Amino acid sequence: MKKLIVLIIIMGIVIVGVFLGYSYLENRLDKGDIVEDIDGDEKDLVEEEKPEYSYLSLSATGDIMFHNSQLKAAYDSNTGEYNFDEVFEPVKKYLEQSDIAIGNFETTTAGDEYDVSSYPSFNSPMSTMKTMKYAGYDVLSTANNHSLDTGKKGIINTIDNIKSKGLEYIGTSKEEGSRFLLREENGIVLSFLAYTYGLNGNDVRLSEEELSYMINLIDEEKIKEDITQAKNVSDKVIVSMHWGNEYNREPNERQLELADKMFEWGADIILGSHPHVIQRSEIIKKNGEDKFIIYSMGNFISNQRRETLPSTQNNIYTEDGVIVNIDFKKNLNTDEVVIDGINYIPTWVYKYSNNGKDKFKILPVSDYVDSNELSETVKDKLKNSYSNTMELMEEIEIVE
């Protein structure tokens, strides 16, 4: 009898244990804590933590121009072709590492039916676009005072050339439509807009109707409308502005006033070009948000320099450029996108002679200031260039 009672107790314990174990396993399965492999063995499943944020990096540069000396330097008499790749080789890694890189393409590529030419009417070789792709650009701003240097055909062919290399553009158009460009990376949507103050008197090369949509001229009513529309479909609005006074290191009153209006209308980032020298950058608080502006990014590549502009004010600064890096962060719980950081890579256009032929390279200053390949005179210019640029740059403080 005692044995029977003990047996019943043991069986009861086993049944209760099985029931409790089953309930425990069922509870863990519901929570996704365990899975069974093909042999039915239970294994712990470590759930991956969902990220709280996504990030997007944007790099921007100033004026990209091709003067006669640069054309001669890039020309290969054996092939009859132009190759500008080596000019951008030192900065390529910085442009490529960004999710989106944008520059001001201040020339046209009208094609073989037009002669290759420089100032005052720019028509660069079609191969310049191959170099833009090689250098790491994704978007080119095409609204500037040289947009119409080769007329309507120049606008159309430049756009076609850009698209043929898988790049995008903003500021000019072949047909009526949206005046802004949308780019999405890592779940963050940026809109790009671009405008120019004028066209060097070439406005007459288009009809009034063509002029209304083929080039984005600075028109406050249109800019406000464009920013408002872009703001409704993107997280941040980026505006490229071709404006200001040439060779002046300070923004003029018109730049200051228009910038304030654009921020009020909803712009988040303003990237300036045209003065051919660098103007200051600022972080501006607007409606509780950080807004960023650099009034001019200077020349990224050109033949404008102290030797070629001996009587021009601030001529030494025409050799200076900067890569502006802007990081964005999106809170995946709230969908809020903020500026997460801003930093600068000062650049300097190095012109030198190689086997009796002029050569050009865009040097990231910090990478070359101690180079044994450069003379002390050149390194002094690099140091001065770095100081001159960074004294005008404002960096954003990130508050976690």
Phi and psi in degrees as a GROMACS rama.xvg file:
@    title "Ramachandran Plot"
@    xaxis  label "Phi"
@    yaxis  label "Psi"
@TYPE xy
-60.6813  -39.6252  LYS-2
-62.1756  -38.9215  LYS-3
-64.2341  -42.8952  LEU-4
-63.4397  -43.4564  ILE-5
-61.0863  -43.0365  VAL-6
-60.9266  -42.5084  LEU-7
-63.9205  -41.6566  ILE-8
-61.5218  -44.8033  ILE-9
-61.9883  -44.7141  ILE-10
-62.3066  -38.583  MET-11
-62.94  -42.8081  GLY-12
-62.0076  -43.0469  ILE-13
-61.7534  -44.4531  VAL-14
-62.9987  -45.4914  ILE-15
-62.3474  -41.4816  VAL-16
-62.211  -43.4344  GLY-17
-63.4749  -42.3999  VAL-18
-63.1136  -46.1771  PHE-19
-65.1277  -40.1184  LEU-20
-63.7212  -42.0247  GLY-21
-62.9054  -42.8465  TYR-22
-62.7647  -40.4681  SER-23
-63.5256  -45.9545  TYR-24
-64.0966  -42.22  LEU-25
-61.2126  -41.2836  GLU-26
-63.4249  -42.3187  ASN-27
-69.2059  -36.2719  ARG-28
-64.0548  -40.4607  LEU-29
-60.2189  -34.491  ASP-30
-83.2472  -6.40925  LYS-31
77.2628  18.9019  GLY-32
-77.3986  -26.53  ASP-33
-136.575  158.244  ILE-34
-135.324  165.168  VAL-35
-108.444  137.835  GLU-36
-84.441  -174.8  ASP-37
-65.805  -19.2931  ILE-38
-92.7114  1.41335  ASP-39
84.4615  2.16204  GLY-40
-72.9088  141.015  ASP-41
-84.9266  138.735  GLU-42
-134.139  145.694  LYS-43
-72.2706  134.983  ASP-44
-108.544  116.441  LEU-45
-87.1829  109.948  VAL-46
-67.7321  133.909  GLU-47
-73.4113  134.152  GLU-48
-71.2637  132.087  GLU-49
-74.0359  135.513  LYS-50
-65.8705  146.184  PRO-51
-88.3411  -25.153  GLU-52
-134.794  155.437  TYR-53
-123.438  158.957  SER-54
-133.125  152.032  TYR-55
-140.842  134.441  LEU-56
-113.057  134.44  SER-57
-122.546  132.826  LEU-58
-118.132  139.884  SER-59
-134.476  143.803  ALA-60
-131.557  165.581  THR-61
-87.0274  -142.097  GLY-62
-67.5436  129.625  ASP-63
-111.122  109.098  ILE-64
-131.255  153.245  MET-65
-129.15  99.8113  PHE-66
-87.7635  173.74  HIS-67
-56.1753  -42.7064  ASN-68
-61.0888  -36.8553  SER-69
-70.0751  -37.5442  GLN-70
-62.8499  -43.6818  LEU-71
-64.5627  -38.8265  LYS-72
-65.7205  -33.0832  ALA-73
-89.5245  -9.37568  ALA-74
-81.8576  131.911  TYR-75
-107.797  108.675  ASP-76
-65.941  -22.4153  SER-77
-74.2231  -35.3044  ASN-78
-104.241  -17.9437  THR-79
72.937  19.1746  GLY-80
-115.606  160.06  GLU-81
-108.81  135.604  TYR-82
-135.781  118.115  ASN-83
-107.112  8.75259  PHE-84
-57.8368  -43.4609  ASP-85
-64.932  -22.4616  GLU-86
-62.3629  -38.9192  VAL-87
-96.5193  -3.48998  PHE-88
-53.4234  -44.9688  GLU-89
-66.2285  -23.8511  PRO-90
-104.308  -4.28412  VAL-91
-54.4027  -43.8669  LYS-92
-63.7132  -30.5821  LYS-93
-76.5959  -35.4831  TYR-94
-75.1878  -38.2109  LEU-95
-66.9413  -31.431  GLU-96
-75.4096  -13.5318  GLN-97
-83.956  152.331  SER-98
-65.464  -37.9419  ASP-99
-138.464  131.845  ILE-100
-123.27  131.64  ALA-101
-127.958  143.078  ILE-102
-141.894  161.108  GLY-103
-92.045  107.134  ASN-104
-86.883  93.7564  PHE-105
-95.9245  64.0754  GLU-106
-168.503  -176.943  THR-107
-128.117  162.079  THR-108
-128.804  83.8836  THR-109
-80.8463  -13.7119  ALA-110
104.388  179.588  GLY-111
-66.6917  -21.4119  ASP-112
-74.0117  -7.8687  GLU-113
-116.783  144.328  TYR-114
-70.179  144.514  ASP-115
-66.0885  131.706  VAL-116
-149.017  164.951  SER-117
-122.765  -153.801  SER-118
-55.5734  138.472  TYR-119
-92.5809  -2.0454  PRO-120
-125.324  104.126  SER-121
-85.0221  128.663  PHE-122
-142.004  104.581  ASN-123
-92.1604  158.457  SER-124
-58.9956  149.341  PRO-125
-59.2064  -27.7497  MET-126
-68.2441  -12.6982  SER-127
-60.6141  -30.8378  THR-128
-72.0729  -33.3188  MET-129
-59.9137  -39.7324  LYS-130
-68.742  -37.2287  THR-131
-59.1948  -42.0545  MET-132
-65.7416  -45.5925  LYS-133
-60.5215  -39.2392  TYR-134
-70.281  -21.1933  ALA-135
112.161  8.61137  GLY-136
-71.6689  149.298  TYR-137
-115.465  -35.1497  ASP-138
-133.298  139.099  VAL-139
-120.461  132.366  LEU-140
-83.5978  126.223  SER-141
-115.122  9.64253  THR-142
-96.3244  104.639  ALA-143
-157.055  176.935  ASN-144
-70.2203  -7.29356  ASN-145
-106.44  8.62824  HIS-146
-58.6052  -32.6841  SER-147
-105.236  19.6417  LEU-148
-59.0119  -30.8303  ASP-149
-116.46  27.3987  THR-150
69.9828  -165.123  GLY-151
-59.5  -41.7815  LYS-152
-61.3875  -36.4439  LYS-153
-64.907  -40.0105  GLY-154
-62.2687  -49.168  ILE-155
-63.1688  -47.8978  ILE-156
-67.628  -34.2632  ASN-157
-64.9966  -43.7941  THR-158
-61.2589  -45.3583  ILE-159
-62.7915  -37.7174  ASP-160
-66.4333  -41.0884  ASN-161
-60.9333  -48.573  ILE-162
-66.5987  -32.1891  LYS-163
-65.1514  -21.7176  SER-164
-99.3203  9.63834  LYS-165
77.4893  17.2484  GLY-166
-98.1895  166.965  LEU-167
-119.843  165.87  GLU-168
-143.223  161.134  TYR-169
-152.687  139.791  ILE-170
120.287  -26.4165  GLY-171
-129.799  165.626  THR-172
-156.707  151.049  SER-173
-89.9602  -18.8621  LYS-174
-151.061  164.454  GLU-175
-68.0464  145.334  GLU-176
166.05  -158.566  GLY-177
-63.2834  140.065  SER-178
-98.8934  15.0841  ARG-179
-136.432  159.839  PHE-180
-114.344  137.115  LEU-181
-107.579  133.957  LEU-182
-132.91  130.843  ARG-183
-117.066  129.647  GLU-184
-139.622  130.8  GLU-185
55.8716  34.8255  ASN-186
79.0497  5.99823  GLY-187
-110.34  128.633  ILE-188
-106.512  123.118  VAL-189
-110.36  142.43  LEU-190
-111.245  140.962  SER-191
-118.688  134.438  PHE-192
-132.637  153.731  LEU-193
-149.414  141.326  ALA-194
-144.426  154.386  TYR-195
-128.517  149.354  THR-196
-70.061  -28.413  TYR-197
-173.919  -175.2  GLY-198
-134.965  28.1697  LEU-199
57.1771  30.9529  ASN-200
81.3561  3.97771  GLY-201
-84.543  5.6767  ASN-202
-52.8985  -33.5905  ASP-203
-67.4228  -10.7169  VAL-204
-80.1848  -4.39199  ARG-205
-123.941  152.373  LEU-206
-71.2432  166.049  SER-207
-59.5388  -39.2608  GLU-208
-66.778  -45.3795  GLU-209
-61.8341  -40.4349  GLU-210
-64.5052  -27.6025  LEU-211
-69.4567  -22.8077  SER-212
-129.1  -16.8807  TYR-213
-80.0952  -24.4898  MET-214
-138.369  133.188  ILE-215
-83.9184  98.2929  ASN-216
-85.8269  153.178  LEU-217
-66.1016  114.003  ILE-218
-143.623  111.618  ASP-219
-56.1356  -40.6608  GLU-220
-62.8674  -44.4407  GLU-221
-68.3341  -41.0752  LYS-222
-62.278  -44.0562  ILE-223
-61.1898  -43.7856  LYS-224
-62.8829  -44.2955  GLU-225
-64.1052  -45.8093  ASP-226
-61.9782  -42.6754  ILE-227
-60.7055  -45.2282  THR-228
-66.7493  -42.9758  GLN-229
-64.6592  -37.1725  ALA-230
-63.5636  -30.6861  LYS-231
-73.1249  -18.1356  ASN-232
-123.916  10.5908  VAL-233
-143.576  163.687  SER-234
-81.6125  -38.1916  ASP-235
-140.18  144.915  LYS-236
-109.293  122.219  VAL-237
-109.678  123.933  ILE-238
-119.379  122.032  VAL-239
-94.2347  125.14  SER-240
-120.183  122.694  MET-241
-98.8016  102.476  HIS-242
-157.972  -177.104  TRP-243
86.7775  179.98  GLY-244
-98.3575  130.971  ASN-245
-59.4921  138.086  GLU-246
64.5583  15.8128  TYR-247
-103.923  125.114  ASN-248
-82.7042  -2.15825  ARG-249
-117.083  137.735  GLU-250
-66.6654  147.016  PRO-251
-86.4908  174.978  ASN-252
-62.2566  -35.7352  GLU-253
-63.1452  -42.5128  ARG-254
-60.4484  -45.3441  GLN-255
-62.9571  -44.9555  LEU-256
-66.2379  -45.0314  GLU-257
-69.0656  -37.0766  LEU-258
-60.7829  -44.5149  ALA-259
-61.4112  -40.9433  ASP-260
-64.8341  -43.6205  LYS-261
-64.421  -38.385  MET-262
-64.8157  -38.5299  PHE-263
-65.6018  -35.5915  GLU-264
-74.4331  -18.0419  TRP-265
128.989  -0.34412  GLY-266
-65.2141  148.154  ALA-267
-112.351  -35.2227  ASP-268
-132.445  133.654  ILE-269
-122.39  125.61  ILE-270
-114.707  112.018  LEU-271
-95.7633  151.198  GLY-272
-149.29  173.426  SER-273
109.982  -41.3036  HIS-274
-64.0717  -15.7436  PRO-275
67.4224  7.89541  HIS-276
-136.36  159.931  VAL-277
-78.7011  136.431  ILE-278
-114.7  164.37  GLN-279
-64.4007  160.342  ARG-280
-113.034  157.393  SER-281
-148.747  148.562  GLU-282
-100.999  123.349  ILE-283
-120.884  128.754  ILE-284
-83.0807  128.047  LYS-285
-140.658  118.996  LYS-286
52.8993  39.2576  ASN-287
80.9141  1.84492  GLY-288
-111.983  150.517  GLU-289
-80.5848  124.36  ASP-290
-113.117  151.298  LYS-291
-127.818  138.845  PHE-292
-140.191  139.049  ILE-293
-122.568  117.027  ILE-294
-68.3111  -28.7382  TYR-295
-157.669  133.538  SER-296
-94.2321  2.11898  MET-297
74.1334  -169.541  GLY-298
-85.6909  122.896  ASN-299
-81.4502  -42.6333  PHE-300
-149.861  130.901  ILE-301
-170.114  -179.542  SER-302
-107.918  17.2122  ASN-303
-79.3002  121.63  GLN-304
-162.756  176.833  ARG-305
-59.715  -32.7483  ARG-306
-76.4092  -33.0576  GLU-307
-91.5026  -13.4223  THR-308
-127.406  59.2156  LEU-309
-61.9903  -28.5733  PRO-310
-103.562  7.27484  SER-311
-90.97  135.094  THR-312
-62.5729  145.268  GLN-313
59.0035  28.498  ASN-314
-62.1298  -29.1924  ASN-315
-66.3772  -23.2672  ILE-316
-83.451  -8.8261  TYR-317
-71.9594  -11.6177  THR-318
-87.7606  -8.21049  GLU-319
-95.5581  141.299  ASP-320
-141.333  -178.25  GLY-321
-156.95  140.385  VAL-322
-96.4021  118.138  ILE-323
-96.4302  120.338  VAL-324
-106.137  123.024  ASN-325
-122.538  124.392  ILE-326
-104.365  137.024  ASP-327
-115.516  145.565  PHE-328
-128.778  133.028  LYS-329
-113.634  126.755  LYS-330
-79.3259  114.219  ASN-331
-73.9701  -11.8288  LEU-332
-87.1251  -34.4592  ASN-333
-110.564  -11.8142  THR-334
67.8844  11.1451  ASP-335
-75.258  134.275  GLU-336
-115.029  129.825  VAL-337
-129.922  160.941  VAL-338
-73.1376  122.081  ILE-339
-100.036  -15.1906  ASP-340
174.902  151.645  GLY-341
-137.996  131.045  ILE-342
-142.992  168.216  ASN-343
-131.726  141.98  TYR-344
-117.871  96.0043  ILE-345
-62.0839  139.708  PRO-346
-125.95  161.233  THR-347
-143.994  136.07  TRP-348
-83.6471  114.25  VAL-349
-94.9025  118.238  TYR-350
-113.072  126.435  LYS-351
-146.411  171.407  TYR-352
-108.518  136.218  SER-353
-136.55  112.396  ASN-354
55.295  42.1872  ASN-355
76.8594  8.51656  GLY-356
-121.641  134.701  LYS-357
-64.7289  142.36  ASP-358
-132.826  154.852  LYS-359
-131.719  142.559  PHE-360
-146.463  143.011  LYS-361
-92.1196  113.889  ILE-362
-100.866  124.835  LEU-363
-70.0217  116.27  PRO-364
-55.3765  -46.4928  VAL-365
-61.7659  -27.0101  SER-366
-77.7359  -18.7698  ASP-367
-122.89  -5.3719  TYR-368
-64.9138  -22.4227  VAL-369
-112.624  15.8036  ASP-370
-67.4696  135.019  SER-371
-75.8952  -10.2849  ASN-372
-82.0824  -13.8333  GLU-373
-108.1  149.542  LEU-374
-72.2237  163.294  SER-375
-63.4854  -33.7119  GLU-376
-63.3853  -44.6874  THR-377
-66.3411  -41.0043  VAL-378
-66.478  -32.4635  LYS-379
-64.8087  -38.7981  ASP-380
-65.3365  -37.8458  LYS-381
-63.6304  -44.824  LEU-382
-62.1831  -44.3748  LYS-383
-64.3923  -40.2345  ASN-384
-61.0195  -44.4713  SER-385
-60.4918  -46.6281  TYR-386
-63.5791  -42.9572  SER-387
-63.4826  -35.4129  ASN-388
-75.7505  -50.7848  THR-389
-69.2987  -21.7915  MET-390
-68.6026  -15.2054  GLU-391
-102.644  -3.48526  LEU-392
-98.9353  137.601  MET-393
-112.264  129.153  GLU-394
-101.677  144.879  GLU-395
-86.6346  137.435  ILE-396
-91.9352  127.67  GLU-397
-93.3465  123.959  ILE-398
-105.639  113.937  VAL-399
